[in-house]
Amino acid sequence: MRPGFPYLSEDERFEFPSPDTANEDGIVCVGGNLSPGMLLSAYSQGLFPWFSEHDPILWWSPDPRFVVFPAEAHISASMRKVMRQGRFELKLDTSFDEVIRACSGVKRPGQRGTWITADMRDAYCCLHELGYAHCVEAWTGENLAGGLYGVCLGKIFFGESMFSRVSNASKAAFLFLVSFLRARGFGLIDSQVRTDHVASLGGRAIARTEYLELLSRLVRHETPRGNWSAVAE
């Protein structure tokens, strides 16, 4: 938590600068903290935090934005086989802390260390306890093979990170999430920036203006808060 900026509860909101003011890299502003009200304000206004250890908090709104429309998710023939065979036991919200810690340990090409700092882990675990952040897990027996986590507001899921310890584990978790969200009328999964991994699952880039229009409509819906393990099919 950064000193000198007020802690905002889940019921308090902060008005960020417009995403249209972002620089060419997509950075809108710097500073603040990771309290629940700040994070929820950011997501609802089209921003997300992304920064390195010991750096100030950077708030981003890239253009274009990389997203997955649940109805357009791509399932390859090989992944259909994996899902049919039931290689993984897929769960929701049973091990959030373990998932986010596993994501923080993934080595990313071109990155030194992790952007999922201790402050970030604490902040998203807090959002999970408040019923806004969720995880999907792929298990093999008692071993966590892969998974992902993100934040839900209205009918949009903001994906933050994923990991795999076993081939296809994170893809299986993602496809399970797609099925879960599609059955509940979700309109969008926000993947923020392009990755080949998400592109292979049906992700595509849309203009920031289109993203903000979709966001404005989808966040108006009631947020399905709470632990999703109780409603998973």
Number of C-alpha atoms within 10 A of each C-alpha: 15 14 9 9 11 11 17 18 13 16 9 13 16 14 9 15 14 13 22 13 12 17 14 9 10 19 19 21 20 14 15 19 23 22 24 22 18 23 25 25 20 22 20 20 20 23 26 23 22 17 17 15 14 7 10 14 20 19 25 23 28 23 21 18 22 22 23 25 17 22 15 12 18 16 16 11 9 10 16 12 12 16 19 9 9 11 16 21 17 22 20 25 21 16 15 23 17 14 25 25 15 20 23 21 13 16 12 11 6 6 9 9 14 16 17 22 17 13 15 20 17 17 19 26 18 16 22 23 15 14 18 23 27 29 29 28 30 29 19 15 10 7 9 21 23 28 31 27 28 22 22 25 21 19 22 26 27 20 21 21 19 25 25 20 15 14 10 20 26 23 25 27 29 25 21 19 23 22 15 18 19 16 10 11 12 21 20 22 23 22 22 22 16 15 12 8 12 19 17 14 18 16 24 19 17 14 12 18 14 11 19 18 11 14 22 14 13 20 18 13 13 10 15 14 16 16 19 19 14 10 9 12 9
